[in-house]
Amino acid sequence: MESSRLTLPSPNVLRPKKLRAIRFLSIGLSHENRSTKPCIRLQGNWLRNAGFLPHGHLKVTVLKNKLILEPMMPGDMHDPGLQK
């Protein structure tokens, strides 16, 4: 069985010349199991430039009126259910 390794981009990839610090997005609705729930969709190359890599994991801290999103490295995952 072939193991997959997470390959990090070079520091130059993570630090683009100009990264917009603020983005304005809409909160949409997700329709699941006959109920509607708020949802936020994030996509774009700016995620990679900010350090969020495809197939990576994400830590979400929920505060009143604020979400904090942080990319996680494999060694940072404390929840055994997240580790592969």
mmCIF file of the N, C-alpha and C atoms, coordinates in Angstrom:
data_MODEL
# 
_entry.id   MODEL 
# 
loop_
_atom_site.group_PDB 
_atom_site.id 
_atom_site.type_symbol 
_atom_site.label_atom_id 
_atom_site.label_alt_id 
_atom_site.label_comp_id 
_atom_site.label_asym_id 
_atom_site.label_entity_id 
_atom_site.label_seq_id 
_atom_site.pdbx_PDB_ins_code 
_atom_site.Cartn_x 
_atom_site.Cartn_y 
_atom_site.Cartn_z 
_atom_site.occupancy 
_atom_site.B_iso_or_equiv 
_atom_site.pdbx_formal_charge 
_atom_site.auth_seq_id 
_atom_site.auth_comp_id 
_atom_site.auth_asym_id 
_atom_site.auth_atom_id 
_atom_site.pdbx_PDB_model_num 
ATOM 1   N N  . MET A 1 1  ? 0.844   -1.184 0.000  1.00 0.00 ? 1  MET A N  1 
ATOM 2   C CA . MET A 1 1  ? 0.000   0.000  0.000  1.00 0.00 ? 1  MET A CA 1 
ATOM 3   C C  . MET A 1 1  ? 0.881   1.236  0.000  1.00 0.00 ? 1  MET A C  1 
ATOM 4   N N  . GLU A 1 2  ? 0.633   2.119  -0.908 1.00 0.00 ? 2  GLU A N  1 
ATOM 5   C CA . GLU A 1 2  ? 1.443   3.324  -1.056 1.00 0.00 ? 2  GLU A CA 1 
ATOM 6   C C  . GLU A 1 2  ? 0.973   4.379  -0.058 1.00 0.00 ? 2  GLU A C  1 
ATOM 7   N N  . SER A 1 3  ? 1.902   4.966  0.687  1.00 0.00 ? 3  SER A N  1 
ATOM 8   C CA . SER A 1 3  ? 1.524   6.003  1.637  1.00 0.00 ? 3  SER A CA 1 
ATOM 9   C C  . SER A 1 3  ? 1.610   7.360  0.955  1.00 0.00 ? 3  SER A C  1 
ATOM 10  N N  . SER A 1 4  ? 0.689   8.227  1.320  1.00 0.00 ? 4  SER A N  1 
ATOM 11  C CA . SER A 1 4  ? 0.719   9.571  0.752  1.00 0.00 ? 4  SER A CA 1 
ATOM 12  C C  . SER A 1 4  ? 1.346   10.513 1.768  1.00 0.00 ? 4  SER A C  1 
ATOM 13  N N  . ARG A 1 5  ? 2.214   11.358 1.294  1.00 0.00 ? 5  ARG A N  1 
ATOM 14  C CA . ARG A 1 5  ? 2.867   12.331 2.159  1.00 0.00 ? 5  ARG A CA 1 
ATOM 15  C C  . ARG A 1 5  ? 2.409   13.720 1.771  1.00 0.00 ? 5  ARG A C  1 
ATOM 16  N N  . LEU A 1 6  ? 2.243   14.548 2.773  1.00 0.00 ? 6  LEU A N  1 
ATOM 17  C CA . LEU A 1 6  ? 1.888   15.936 2.534  1.00 0.00 ? 6  LEU A CA 1 
ATOM 18  C C  . LEU A 1 6  ? 3.142   16.690 2.159  1.00 0.00 ? 6  LEU A C  1 
ATOM 19  N N  . THR A 1 7  ? 3.142   17.274 0.977  1.00 0.00 ? 7  THR A N  1 
ATOM 20  C CA . THR A 1 7  ? 4.286   18.048 0.518  1.00 0.00 ? 7  THR A CA 1 
ATOM 21  C C  . THR A 1 7  ? 3.946   19.518 0.636  1.00 0.00 ? 7  THR A C  1 
ATOM 22  N N  . LEU A 1 8  ? 4.723   20.237 1.410  1.00 0.00 ? 8  LEU A N  1 
ATOM 23  C CA . LEU A 1 8  ? 4.483   21.657 1.598  1.00 0.00 ? 8  LEU A CA 1 
ATOM 24  C C  . LEU A 1 8  ? 5.134   22.448 0.484  1.00 0.00 ? 8  LEU A C  1 
ATOM 25  N N  . PRO A 1 9  ? 4.442   23.490 0.022  1.00 0.00 ? 9  PRO A N  1 
ATOM 26  C CA . PRO A 1 9  ? 5.050   24.327 -0.999 1.00 0.00 ? 9  PRO A CA 1 
ATOM 27  C C  . PRO A 1 9  ? 6.189   25.137 -0.396 1.00 0.00 ? 9  PRO A C  1 
ATOM 28  N N  . SER A 1 10 ? 7.034   25.671 -1.254 1.00 0.00 ? 10 SER A N  1 
ATOM 29  C CA . SER A 1 10 ? 8.138   26.489 -0.776 1.00 0.00 ? 10 SER A CA 1 
ATOM 30  C C  . SER A 1 10 ? 7.579   27.740 -0.110 1.00 0.00 ? 10 SER A C  1 
ATOM 31  N N  . PRO A 1 11 ? 8.334   28.374 0.773  1.00 0.00 ? 11 PRO A N  1 
ATOM 32  C CA . PRO A 1 11 ? 7.849   29.582 1.440  1.00 0.00 ? 11 PRO A CA 1 
ATOM 33  C C  . PRO A 1 11 ? 7.419   30.672 0.466  1.00 0.00 ? 11 PRO A C  1 
ATOM 34  N N  . ASN A 1 12 ? 8.025   30.718 -0.721 1.00 0.00 ? 12 ASN A N  1 
ATOM 35  C CA . ASN A 1 12 ? 7.634   31.732 -1.696 1.00 0.00 ? 12 ASN A CA 1 
ATOM 36  C C  . ASN A 1 12 ? 6.198   31.534 -2.174 1.00 0.00 ? 12 ASN A C  1 
ATOM 37  N N  . VAL A 1 13 ? 5.740   30.287 -2.213 1.00 0.00 ? 13 VAL A N  1 
ATOM 38  C CA . VAL A 1 13 ? 4.367   30.012 -2.629 1.00 0.00 ? 13 VAL A CA 1 
ATOM 39  C C  . VAL A 1 13 ? 3.396   30.483 -1.553 1.00 0.00 ? 13 VAL A C  1 
ATOM 40  N N  . LEU A 1 14 ? 3.772   30.334 -0.285 1.00 0.00 ? 14 LEU A N  1 
ATOM 41  C CA . LEU A 1 14 ? 2.897   30.734 0.804  1.00 0.00 ? 14 LEU A CA 1 
ATOM 42  C C  . LEU A 1 14 ? 2.887   32.245 1.024  1.00 0.00 ? 14 LEU A C  1 
ATOM 43  N N  . ARG A 1 15 ? 3.840   32.955 0.482  1.00 0.00 ? 15 ARG A N  1 
ATOM 44  C CA . ARG A 1 15 ? 3.920   34.400 0.653  1.00 0.00 ? 15 ARG A CA 1 
ATOM 45  C C  . ARG A 1 15 ? 3.863   35.097 -0.701 1.00 0.00 ? 15 ARG A C  1 
ATOM 46  N N  . PRO A 1 16 ? 2.658   35.252 -1.222 1.00 0.00 ? 16 PRO A N  1 
ATOM 47  C CA . PRO A 1 16 ? 2.562   35.928 -2.512 1.00 0.00 ? 16 PRO A CA 1 
ATOM 48  C C  . PRO A 1 16 ? 2.944   37.396 -2.366 1.00 0.00 ? 16 PRO A C  1 
ATOM 49  N N  . LYS A 1 17 ? 3.187   38.042 -3.487 1.00 0.00 ? 17 LYS A N  1 
ATOM 50  C CA . LYS A 1 17 ? 3.581   39.446 -3.454 1.00 0.00 ? 17 LYS A CA 1 
ATOM 51  C C  . LYS A 1 17 ? 2.521   40.296 -2.766 1.00 0.00 ? 17 LYS A C  1 
ATOM 52  N N  . LYS A 1 18 ? 1.244   40.005 -3.054 1.00 0.00 ? 18 LYS A N  1 
ATOM 53  C CA . LYS A 1 18 ? 0.182   40.788 -2.446 1.00 0.00 ? 18 LYS A CA 1 
ATOM 54  C C  . LYS A 1 18 ? -0.990  39.865 -2.109 1.00 0.00 ? 18 LYS A C  1 
ATOM 55  N N  . LEU A 1 19 ? -1.286  39.712 -0.829 1.00 0.00 ? 19 LEU A N  1 
ATOM 56  C CA . LEU A 1 19 ? -2.394  38.877 -0.377 1.00 0.00 ? 19 LEU A CA 1 
ATOM 57  C C  . LEU A 1 19 ? -3.406  39.786 0.295  1.00 0.00 ? 19 LEU A C  1 
ATOM 58  N N  . ARG A 1 20 ? -4.603  39.844 -0.274 1.00 0.00 ? 20 ARG A N  1 
ATOM 59  C CA . ARG A 1 20 ? -5.644  40.677 0.329  1.00 0.00 ? 20 ARG A CA 1 
ATOM 60  C C  . ARG A 1 20 ? -6.012  40.115 1.688  1.00 0.00 ? 20 ARG A C  1 
ATOM 61  N N  . ALA A 1 21 ? -5.983  40.934 2.714  1.00 0.00 ? 21 ALA A N  1 
ATOM 62  C CA . ALA A 1 21 ? -6.225  40.466 4.074  1.00 0.00 ? 21 ALA A CA 1 
ATOM 63  C C  . ALA A 1 21 ? -7.709  40.334 4.393  1.00 0.00 ? 21 ALA A C  1 
ATOM 64  N N  . ILE A 1 22 ? -8.566  41.042 3.682  1.00 0.00 ? 22 ILE A N  1 
ATOM 65  C CA . ILE A 1 22 ? -9.993  41.016 3.986  1.00 0.00 ? 22 ILE A CA 1 
ATOM 66  C C  . ILE A 1 22 ? -10.759 40.599 2.735  1.00 0.00 ? 22 ILE A C  1 
ATOM 67  N N  . ARG A 1 23 ? -11.697 39.691 2.917  1.00 0.00 ? 23 ARG A N  1 
ATOM 68  C CA . ARG A 1 23 ? -12.578 39.257 1.836  1.00 0.00 ? 23 ARG A CA 1 
ATOM 69  C C  . ARG A 1 23 ? -14.004 39.322 2.354  1.00 0.00 ? 23 ARG A C  1 
ATOM 70  N N  . PHE A 1 24 ? -14.933 39.659 1.477  1.00 0.00 ? 24 PHE A N  1 
ATOM 71  C CA . PHE A 1 24 ? -16.337 39.732 1.842  1.00 0.00 ? 24 PHE A CA 1 
ATOM 72  C C  . PHE A 1 24 ? -17.070 38.614 1.117  1.00 0.00 ? 24 PHE A C  1 
ATOM 73  N N  . LEU A 1 25 ? -17.747 37.757 1.873  1.00 0.00 ? 25 LEU A N  1 
ATOM 74  C CA . LEU A 1 25 ? -18.444 36.604 1.328  1.00 0.00 ? 25 LEU A CA 1 
ATOM 75  C C  . LEU A 1 25 ? -19.896 36.632 1.772  1.00 0.00 ? 25 LEU A C  1 
ATOM 76  N N  . SER A 1 26 ? -20.725 35.859 1.101  1.00 0.00 ? 26 SER A N  1 
ATOM 77  C CA . SER A 1 26 ? -22.136 35.737 1.469  1.00 0.00 ? 26 SER A CA 1 
ATOM 78  C C  . SER A 1 26 ? -22.353 34.450 2.245  1.00 0.00 ? 26 SER A C  1 
ATOM 79  N N  . ILE A 1 27 ? -23.309 34.472 3.136  1.00 0.00 ? 27 ILE A N  1 
ATOM 80  C CA . ILE A 1 27 ? -23.720 33.268 3.854  1.00 0.00 ? 27 ILE A CA 1 
ATOM 81  C C  . ILE A 1 27 ? -24.914 32.710 3.095  1.00 0.00 ? 27 ILE A C  1 
ATOM 82  N N  . GLY A 1 28 ? -24.766 31.467 2.658  1.00 0.00 ? 28 GLY A N  1 
ATOM 83  C CA . GLY A 1 28 ? -25.821 30.825 1.885  1.00 0.00 ? 28 GLY A CA 1 
ATOM 84  C C  . GLY A 1 28 ? -26.636 29.867 2.724  1.00 0.00 ? 28 GLY A C  1 
ATOM 85  N N  . LEU A 1 29 ? -27.479 29.105 2.047  1.00 0.00 ? 29 LEU A N  1 
ATOM 86  C CA . LEU A 1 29 ? -28.293 28.093 2.713  1.00 0.00 ? 29 LEU A CA 1 
ATOM 87  C C  . LEU A 1 29 ? -27.981 26.731 2.130  1.00 0.00 ? 29 LEU A C  1 
ATOM 88  N N  . SER A 1 30 ? -27.837 25.752 2.995  1.00 0.00 ? 30 SER A N  1 
ATOM 89  C CA . SER A 1 30 ? -27.648 24.365 2.599  1.00 0.00 ? 30 SER A CA 1 
ATOM 90  C C  . SER A 1 30 ? -28.930 23.614 2.940  1.00 0.00 ? 30 SER A C  1 
ATOM 91  N N  . HIS A 1 31 ? -29.426 22.850 1.993  1.00 0.00 ? 31 HIS A N  1 
ATOM 92  C CA . HIS A 1 31 ? -30.665 22.097 2.211  1.00 0.00 ? 31 HIS A CA 1 
ATOM 93  C C  . HIS A 1 31 ? -30.307 20.629 2.407  1.00 0.00 ? 31 HIS A C  1 
ATOM 94  N N  . GLU A 1 32 ? -30.406 20.163 3.636  1.00 0.00 ? 32 GLU A N  1 
ATOM 95  C CA . GLU A 1 32 ? -30.093 18.767 3.964  1.00 0.00 ? 32 GLU A CA 1 
ATOM 96  C C  . GLU A 1 32 ? -31.215 18.177 4.805  1.00 0.00 ? 32 GLU A C  1 
ATOM 97  N N  . ASN A 1 33 ? -31.607 16.965 4.488  1.00 0.00 ? 33 ASN A N  1 
ATOM 98  C CA . ASN A 1 33 ? -32.571 16.221 5.302  1.00 0.00 ? 33 ASN A CA 1 
ATOM 99  C C  . ASN A 1 33 ? -33.783 17.066 5.694  1.00 0.00 ? 33 ASN A C  1 
ATOM 100 N N  . ARG A 1 34 ? -34.368 17.731 4.714  1.00 0.00 ? 34 ARG A N  1 
ATOM 101 C CA . ARG A 1 34 ? -35.570 18.542 4.900  1.00 0.00 ? 34 ARG A CA 1 
ATOM 102 C C  . ARG A 1 34 ? -35.381 19.715 5.860  1.00 0.00 ? 34 ARG A C  1 
ATOM 103 N N  . SER A 1 35 ? -34.143 20.162 6.034  1.00 0.00 ? 35 SER A N  1 
ATOM 104 C CA . SER A 1 35 ? -33.908 21.348 6.854  1.00 0.00 ? 35 SER A CA 1 
ATOM 105 C C  . SER A 1 35 ? -32.897 22.243 6.138  1.00 0.00 ? 35 SER A C  1 
ATOM 106 N N  . THR A 1 36 ? -32.948 23.514 6.442  1.00 0.00 ? 36 THR A N  1 
ATOM 107 C CA . THR A 1 36 ? -31.992 24.445 5.861  1.00 0.00 ? 36 THR A CA 1 
ATOM 108 C C  . THR A 1 36 ? -31.039 24.909 6.949  1.00 0.00 ? 36 THR A C  1 
ATOM 109 N N  . LYS A 1 37 ? -29.778 25.017 6.574  1.00 0.00 ? 37 LYS A N  1 
ATOM 110 C CA . LYS A 1 37 ? -28.734 25.427 7.515  1.00 0.00 ? 37 LYS A CA 1 
ATOM 111 C C  . LYS A 1 37 ? -27.854 26.461 6.822  1.00 0.00 ? 37 LYS A C  1 
ATOM 112 N N  . PRO A 1 38 ? -27.324 27.420 7.583  1.00 0.00 ? 38 PRO A N  1 
ATOM 113 C CA . PRO A 1 38 ? -26.411 28.383 6.964  1.00 0.00 ? 38 PRO A CA 1 
ATOM 114 C C  . PRO A 1 38 ? -25.123 27.696 6.530  1.00 0.00 ? 38 PRO A C  1 
ATOM 115 N N  . CYS A 1 39 ? -24.529 28.170 5.441  1.00 0.00 ? 39 CYS A N  1 
ATOM 116 C CA . CYS A 1 39 ? -23.257 27.610 4.980  1.00 0.00 ? 39 CYS A CA 1 
ATOM 117 C C  . CYS A 1 39 ? -22.392 28.718 4.382  1.00 0.00 ? 39 CYS A C  1 
ATOM 118 N N  . ILE A 1 40 ? -21.094 28.526 4.475  1.00 0.00 ? 40 ILE A N  1 
ATOM 119 C CA . ILE A 1 40 ? -20.113 29.442 3.897  1.00 0.00 ? 40 ILE A CA 1 
ATOM 120 C C  . ILE A 1 40 ? -19.196 28.608 3.021  1.00 0.00 ? 40 ILE A C  1 
ATOM 121 N N  . ARG A 1 41 ? -19.033 29.014 1.773  1.00 0.00 ? 41 ARG A N  1 
ATOM 122 C CA . ARG A 1 41 ? -18.163 28.288 0.842  1.00 0.00 ? 41 ARG A CA 1 
ATOM 123 C C  . ARG A 1 41 ? -16.921 29.127 0.571  1.00 0.00 ? 41 ARG A C  1 
ATOM 124 N N  . LEU A 1 42 ? -15.779 28.525 0.822  1.00 0.00 ? 42 LEU A N  1 
ATOM 125 C CA . LEU A 1 42 ? -14.500 29.174 0.565  1.00 0.00 ? 42 LEU A CA 1 
ATOM 126 C C  . LEU A 1 42 ? -13.806 28.444 -0.569 1.00 0.00 ? 42 LEU A C  1 
ATOM 127 N N  . GLN A 1 43 ? -13.383 29.176 -1.589 1.00 0.00 ? 43 GLN A N  1 
ATOM 128 C CA . GLN A 1 43 ? -12.644 28.556 -2.684 1.00 0.00 ? 43 GLN A CA 1 
ATOM 129 C C  . GLN A 1 43 ? -11.797 29.610 -3.367 1.00 0.00 ? 43 GLN A C  1 
ATOM 130 N N  . GLY A 1 44 ? -10.709 29.171 -3.942 1.00 0.00 ? 44 GLY A N  1 
ATOM 131 C CA . GLY A 1 44 ? -9.839  30.074 -4.686 1.00 0.00 ? 44 GLY A CA 1 
ATOM 132 C C  . GLY A 1 44 ? -8.381  29.850 -4.350 1.00 0.00 ? 44 GLY A C  1 
ATOM 133 N N  . ASN A 1 45 ? -7.524  30.289 -5.253 1.00 0.00 ? 45 ASN A N  1 
ATOM 134 C CA . ASN A 1 45 ? -6.083  30.137 -5.039 1.00 0.00 ? 45 ASN A CA 1 
ATOM 135 C C  . ASN A 1 45 ? -5.589  30.911 -3.833 1.00 0.00 ? 45 ASN A C  1 
ATOM 136 N N  . TRP A 1 46 ? -6.325  31.910 -3.393 1.00 0.00 ? 46 TRP A N  1 
ATOM 137 C CA . TRP A 1 46 ? -5.929  32.677 -2.218 1.00 0.00 ? 46 TRP A CA 1 
ATOM 138 C C  . TRP A 1 46 ? -5.868  31.798 -0.976 1.00 0.00 ? 46 TRP A C  1 
ATOM 139 N N  . LEU A 1 47 ? -6.652  30.712 -0.932 1.00 0.00 ? 47 LEU A N  1 
ATOM 140 C CA . LEU A 1 47 ? -6.576  29.795 0.214  1.00 0.00 ? 47 LEU A CA 1 
ATOM 141 C C  . LEU A 1 47 ? -5.201  29.129 0.282  1.00 0.00 ? 47 LEU A C  1 
ATOM 142 N N  . ARG A 1 48 ? -4.721  28.649 -0.851 1.00 0.00 ? 48 ARG A N  1 
ATOM 143 C CA . ARG A 1 48 ? -3.385  28.033 -0.885 1.00 0.00 ? 48 ARG A CA 1 
ATOM 144 C C  . ARG A 1 48 ? -2.326  29.069 -0.518 1.00 0.00 ? 48 ARG A C  1 
ATOM 145 N N  . ASN A 1 49 ? -2.457  30.266 -1.052 1.00 0.00 ? 49 ASN A N  1 
ATOM 146 C CA . ASN A 1 49 ? -1.494  31.319 -0.752 1.00 0.00 ? 49 ASN A CA 1 
ATOM 147 C C  . ASN A 1 49 ? -1.473  31.679 0.728  1.00 0.00 ? 49 ASN A C  1 
ATOM 148 N N  . ALA A 1 50 ? -2.593  31.478 1.401  1.00 0.00 ? 50 ALA A N  1 
ATOM 149 C CA . ALA A 1 50 ? -2.672  31.765 2.831  1.00 0.00 ? 50 ALA A CA 1 
ATOM 150 C C  . ALA A 1 50 ? -2.256  30.567 3.682  1.00 0.00 ? 50 ALA A C  1 
ATOM 151 N N  . GLY A 1 51 ? -1.895  29.435 3.045  1.00 0.00 ? 51 GLY A N  1 
ATOM 152 C CA . GLY A 1 51 ? -1.411  28.274 3.791  1.00 0.00 ? 51 GLY A CA 1 
ATOM 153 C C  . GLY A 1 51 ? -2.401  27.140 3.939  1.00 0.00 ? 51 GLY A C  1 
ATOM 154 N N  . PHE A 1 52 ? -3.575  27.231 3.298  1.00 0.00 ? 52 PHE A N  1 
ATOM 155 C CA . PHE A 1 52 ? -4.579  26.177 3.358  1.00 0.00 ? 52 PHE A CA 1 
ATOM 156 C C  . PHE A 1 52 ? -4.427  25.312 2.107  1.00 0.00 ? 52 PHE A C  1 
ATOM 157 N N  . LEU A 1 53 ? -3.852  24.125 2.278  1.00 0.00 ? 53 LEU A N  1 
ATOM 158 C CA . LEU A 1 53 ? -3.518  23.259 1.154  1.00 0.00 ? 53 LEU A CA 1 
ATOM 159 C C  . LEU A 1 53 ? -4.644  22.268 0.858  1.00 0.00 ? 53 LEU A C  1 
ATOM 160 N N  . PRO A 1 54 ? -4.816  21.887 -0.418 1.00 0.00 ? 54 PRO A N  1 
ATOM 161 C CA . PRO A 1 54 ? -5.818  20.876 -0.750 1.00 0.00 ? 54 PRO A CA 1 
ATOM 162 C C  . PRO A 1 54 ? -5.571  19.590 0.036  1.00 0.00 ? 54 PRO A C  1 
ATOM 163 N N  . HIS A 1 55 ? -6.629  18.967 0.471  1.00 0.00 ? 55 HIS A N  1 
ATOM 164 C CA . HIS A 1 55 ? -6.614  17.711 1.230  1.00 0.00 ? 55 HIS A CA 1 
ATOM 165 C C  . HIS A 1 55 ? -6.052  17.900 2.639  1.00 0.00 ? 55 HIS A C  1 
ATOM 166 N N  . GLY A 1 56 ? -5.816  19.130 3.045  1.00 0.00 ? 56 GLY A N  1 
ATOM 167 C CA . GLY A 1 56 ? -5.331  19.393 4.394  1.00 0.00 ? 56 GLY A CA 1 
ATOM 168 C C  . GLY A 1 56 ? -6.481  19.426 5.383  1.00 0.00 ? 56 GLY A C  1 
ATOM 169 N N  . HIS A 1 57 ? -6.142  19.621 6.631  1.00 0.00 ? 57 HIS A N  1 
ATOM 170 C CA . HIS A 1 57 ? -7.145  19.730 7.683  1.00 0.00 ? 57 HIS A CA 1 
ATOM 171 C C  . HIS A 1 57 ? -7.190  21.156 8.190  1.00 0.00 ? 57 HIS A C  1 
ATOM 172 N N  . LEU A 1 58 ? -8.289  21.477 8.822  1.00 0.00 ? 58 LEU A N  1 
ATOM 173 C CA . LEU A 1 58 ? -8.572  22.826 9.220  1.00 0.00 ? 58 LEU A CA 1 
ATOM 174 C C  . LEU A 1 58 ? -9.061  22.837 10.661 1.00 0.00 ? 58 LEU A C  1 
ATOM 175 N N  . LYS A 1 59 ? -8.557  23.760 11.444 1.00 0.00 ? 59 LYS A N  1 
ATOM 176 C CA . LYS A 1 59 ? -9.047  23.957 12.804 1.00 0.00 ? 59 LYS A CA 1 
ATOM 177 C C  . LYS A 1 59 ? -9.957  25.179 12.782 1.00 0.00 ? 59 LYS A C  1 
ATOM 178 N N  . VAL A 1 60 ? -11.188 25.028 13.285 1.00 0.00 ? 60 VAL A N  1 
ATOM 179 C CA . VAL A 1 60 ? -12.137 26.128 13.338 1.00 0.00 ? 60 VAL A CA 1 
ATOM 180 C C  . VAL A 1 60 ? -12.426 26.439 14.801 1.00 0.00 ? 60 VAL A C  1 
ATOM 181 N N  . THR A 1 61 ? -12.136 27.656 15.212 1.00 0.00 ? 61 THR A N  1 
ATOM 182 C CA . THR A 1 61 ? -12.459 28.115 16.555 1.00 0.00 ? 61 THR A CA 1 
ATOM 183 C C  . THR A 1 61 ? -13.687 29.005 16.436 1.00 0.00 ? 61 THR A C  1 
ATOM 184 N N  . VAL A 1 62 ? -14.731 28.688 17.220 1.00 0.00 ? 62 VAL A N  1 
ATOM 185 C CA . VAL A 1 62 ? -15.994 29.405 17.137 1.00 0.00 ? 62 VAL A CA 1 
ATOM 186 C C  . VAL A 1 62 ? -16.123 30.318 18.352 1.00 0.00 ? 62 VAL A C  1 
ATOM 187 N N  . LEU A 1 63 ? -16.260 31.611 18.072 1.00 0.00 ? 63 LEU A N  1 
ATOM 188 C CA . LEU A 1 63 ? -16.485 32.617 19.103 1.00 0.00 ? 63 LEU A CA 1 
ATOM 189 C C  . LEU A 1 63 ? -17.755 33.384 18.735 1.00 0.00 ? 63 LEU A C  1 
ATOM 190 N N  . LYS A 1 64 ? -18.263 34.171 19.643 1.00 0.00 ? 64 LYS A N  1 
ATOM 191 C CA . LYS A 1 64 ? -19.453 34.966 19.318 1.00 0.00 ? 64 LYS A CA 1 
ATOM 192 C C  . LYS A 1 64 ? -19.115 35.936 18.190 1.00 0.00 ? 64 LYS A C  1 
ATOM 193 N N  . ASN A 1 65 ? -19.852 35.842 17.100 1.00 0.00 ? 65 ASN A N  1 
ATOM 194 C CA . ASN A 1 65 ? -19.693 36.706 15.917 1.00 0.00 ? 65 ASN A CA 1 
ATOM 195 C C  . ASN A 1 65 ? -18.327 36.592 15.255 1.00 0.00 ? 65 ASN A C  1 
ATOM 196 N N  . LYS A 1 66 ? -17.623 35.483 15.454 1.00 0.00 ? 66 LYS A N  1 
ATOM 197 C CA . LYS A 1 66 ? -16.297 35.361 14.844 1.00 0.00 ? 66 LYS A CA 1 
ATOM 198 C C  . LYS A 1 66 ? -15.937 33.884 14.655 1.00 0.00 ? 66 LYS A C  1 
ATOM 199 N N  . LEU A 1 67 ? -15.370 33.562 13.494 1.00 0.00 ? 67 LEU A N  1 
ATOM 200 C CA . LEU A 1 67 ? -14.795 32.247 13.228 1.00 0.00 ? 67 LEU A CA 1 
ATOM 201 C C  . LEU A 1 67 ? -13.316 32.448 12.951 1.00 0.00 ? 67 LEU A C  1 
ATOM 202 N N  . ILE A 1 68 ? -12.476 31.622 13.550 1.00 0.00 ? 68 ILE A N  1 
ATOM 203 C CA . ILE A 1 68 ? -11.041 31.672 13.299 1.00 0.00 ? 68 ILE A CA 1 
ATOM 204 C C  . ILE A 1 68 ? -10.665 30.371 12.609 1.00 0.00 ? 68 ILE A C  1 
ATOM 205 N N  . LEU A 1 69 ? -10.116 30.468 11.397 1.00 0.00 ? 69 LEU A N  1 
ATOM 206 C CA . LEU A 1 69 ? -9.731  29.302 10.609 1.00 0.00 ? 69 LEU A CA 1 
ATOM 207 C C  . LEU A 1 69 ? -8.216  29.207 10.599 1.00 0.00 ? 69 LEU A C  1 
ATOM 208 N N  . GLU A 1 70 ? -7.692  28.029 10.934 1.00 0.00 ? 70 GLU A N  1 
ATOM 209 C CA . GLU A 1 70 ? -6.247  27.818 10.950 1.00 0.00 ? 70 GLU A CA 1 
ATOM 210 C C  . GLU A 1 70 ? -5.918  26.501 10.267 1.00 0.00 ? 70 GLU A C  1 
ATOM 211 N N  . PRO A 1 71 ? -4.963  26.512 9.320  1.00 0.00 ? 71 PRO A N  1 
ATOM 212 C CA . PRO A 1 71 ? -4.553  25.243 8.710  1.00 0.00 ? 71 PRO A CA 1 
ATOM 213 C C  . PRO A 1 71 ? -3.817  24.407 9.739  1.00 0.00 ? 71 PRO A C  1 
ATOM 214 N N  . MET A 1 72 ? -3.958  23.095 9.629  1.00 0.00 ? 72 MET A N  1 
ATOM 215 C CA . MET A 1 72 ? -3.298  22.183 10.560 1.00 0.00 ? 72 MET A CA 1 
ATOM 216 C C  . MET A 1 72 ? -2.307  21.314 9.813  1.00 0.00 ? 72 MET A C  1 
ATOM 217 N N  . MET A 1 73 ? -1.176  21.090 10.400 1.00 0.00 ? 73 MET A N  1 
ATOM 218 C CA . MET A 1 73 ? -0.194  20.151 9.884  1.00 0.00 ? 73 MET A CA 1 
ATOM 219 C C  . MET A 1 73 ? -0.513  18.779 10.484 1.00 0.00 ? 73 MET A C  1 
ATOM 220 N N  . PRO A 1 74 ? -0.116  17.680 9.844  1.00 0.00 ? 74 PRO A N  1 
ATOM 221 C CA . PRO A 1 74 ? -0.450  16.352 10.357 1.00 0.00 ? 74 PRO A CA 1 
ATOM 222 C C  . PRO A 1 74 ? -0.043  16.145 11.814 1.00 0.00 ? 74 PRO A C  1 
ATOM 223 N N  . GLY A 1 75 ? 1.074   16.672 12.248 1.00 0.00 ? 75 GLY A N  1 
ATOM 224 C CA . GLY A 1 75 ? 1.507   16.511 13.632 1.00 0.00 ? 75 GLY A CA 1 
ATOM 225 C C  . GLY A 1 75 ? 0.697   17.328 14.617 1.00 0.00 ? 75 GLY A C  1 
ATOM 226 N N  . ASP A 1 76 ? -0.085  18.293 14.109 1.00 0.00 ? 76 ASP A N  1 
ATOM 227 C CA . ASP A 1 76 ? -0.883  19.153 14.976 1.00 0.00 ? 76 ASP A CA 1 
ATOM 228 C C  . ASP A 1 76 ? -2.219  18.529 15.354 1.00 0.00 ? 76 ASP A C  1 
ATOM 229 N N  . MET A 1 77 ? -2.605  17.465 14.696 1.00 0.00 ? 77 MET A N  1 
ATOM 230 C CA . MET A 1 77 ? -3.924  16.889 14.914 1.00 0.00 ? 77 MET A CA 1 
ATOM 231 C C  . MET A 1 77 ? -3.936  16.074 16.199 1.00 0.00 ? 77 MET A C  1 
ATOM 232 N N  . HIS A 1 78 ? -4.672  16.576 17.191 1.00 0.00 ? 78 HIS A N  1 
ATOM 233 C CA . HIS A 1 78 ? -4.752  15.892 18.488 1.00 0.00 ? 78 HIS A CA 1 
ATOM 234 C C  . HIS A 1 78 ? -5.902  14.900 18.538 1.00 0.00 ? 78 HIS A C  1 
ATOM 235 N N  . ASP A 1 79 ? -6.890  15.063 17.688 1.00 0.00 ? 79 ASP A N  1 
ATOM 236 C CA . ASP A 1 79 ? -8.040  14.172 17.658 1.00 0.00 ? 79 ASP A CA 1 
ATOM 237 C C  . ASP A 1 79 ? -7.676  12.937 16.828 1.00 0.00 ? 79 ASP A C  1 
ATOM 238 N N  . PRO A 1 80 ? -7.627  11.745 17.455 1.00 0.00 ? 80 PRO A N  1 
ATOM 239 C CA . PRO A 1 80 ? -7.242  10.539 16.705 1.00 0.00 ? 80 PRO A CA 1 
ATOM 240 C C  . PRO A 1 80 ? -8.151  10.265 15.519 1.00 0.00 ? 80 PRO A C  1 
ATOM 241 N N  . GLY A 1 81 ? -9.381  10.760 15.538 1.00 0.00 ? 81 GLY A N  1 
ATOM 242 C CA . GLY A 1 81 ? -10.275 10.555 14.425 1.00 0.00 ? 81 GLY A CA 1 
ATOM 243 C C  . GLY A 1 81 ? -9.857  11.321 13.186 1.00 0.00 ? 81 GLY A C  1 
ATOM 244 N N  . LEU A 1 82 ? -9.021  12.353 13.343 1.00 0.00 ? 82 LEU A N  1 
ATOM 245 C CA . LEU A 1 82 ? -8.564  13.129 12.201 1.00 0.00 ? 82 LEU A CA 1 
ATOM 246 C C  . LEU A 1 82 ? -7.326  12.534 11.545 1.00 0.00 ? 82 LEU A C  1 
ATOM 247 N N  . GLN A 1 83 ? -6.571  11.751 12.290 1.00 0.00 ? 83 GLN A N  1 
ATOM 248 C CA . GLN A 1 83 ? -5.324  11.217 11.752 1.00 0.00 ? 83 GLN A CA 1 
ATOM 249 C C  . GLN A 1 83 ? -5.595  10.036 10.848 1.00 0.00 ? 83 GLN A C  1 
ATOM 250 N N  . LYS A 1 84 ? -4.806  9.943  9.781  1.00 0.00 ? 84 LYS A N  1 
ATOM 251 C CA . LYS A 1 84 ? -4.960  8.819  8.838  1.00 0.00 ? 84 LYS A CA 1 
ATOM 252 C C  . LYS A 1 84 ? -3.920  7.779  9.128  1.00 0.00 ? 84 LYS A C  1 
# 
